[in-house]
Amino acid sequence: MRNYLTAEHRDDRAHGCLFAALGSDIVRQPRTVRHAMTEGFRTTIDKLGRLLQGRSAQARRERALATMAGLVGALILSRAVDDSELSDQILEASAKTFGRPTA
């Protein structure tokens, strides 16, 4: 995840994050596909929660959920805008806010 909020990851759509690539389309998929995405997300949150600081497991989980939402949202927005400078600013500001986890 160290490279999640980078221009390289943003520009490599074929090998990037499935949550960012498919997130807005997954809602229109069959329940089985949505369930698979949910389970993948849960696994990712569990792994991220083990990397983050927090006083309790619940605090780490909440931080992981917010961080993942911010990371994925930042990646989606950085890909969506047609201004490369703004796109880079989205990545940089988000990296400052959410950090660059070292998994």
Residue pairs with C-beta under 8 A, 6 or more apart in sequence:
1 48
1 71
1 100
1 101
1 102
1 103
2 100
2 101
2 102
2 103
3 9
3 100
4 17
4 71
4 75
4 100
4 101
5 71
5 74
5 75
5 91
5 92
5 94
5 95
5 98
5 100
6 91
7 87
7 88
7 91
9 16
9 17
9 75
10 16
10 75
10 78
10 79
10 87
10 91
13 21
13 79
16 75
17 72
17 75
18 37
18 40
19 37
19 40
19 41
19 44
19 68
19 72
20 72
20 75
20 76
20 79
22 37
23 72
23 76
24 76
26 33
26 34
26 37
27 34
29 37
41 68
44 68
45 61
45 64
45 65
45 68
46 64
47 103
48 64
48 67
48 68
48 101
48 103
49 57
49 60
49 61
49 63
49 64
50 60
51 101
51 102
51 103
52 60
52 63
52 64
52 67
52 101
53 60
53 63
54 60
54 62
54 63
67 98
67 99
67 101
70 94
70 97
70 98
71 94
71 98
74 90
74 91
74 93
74 94
74 98
75 91
77 90
78 87
78 88
78 90
78 91
79 87
81 87
81 90
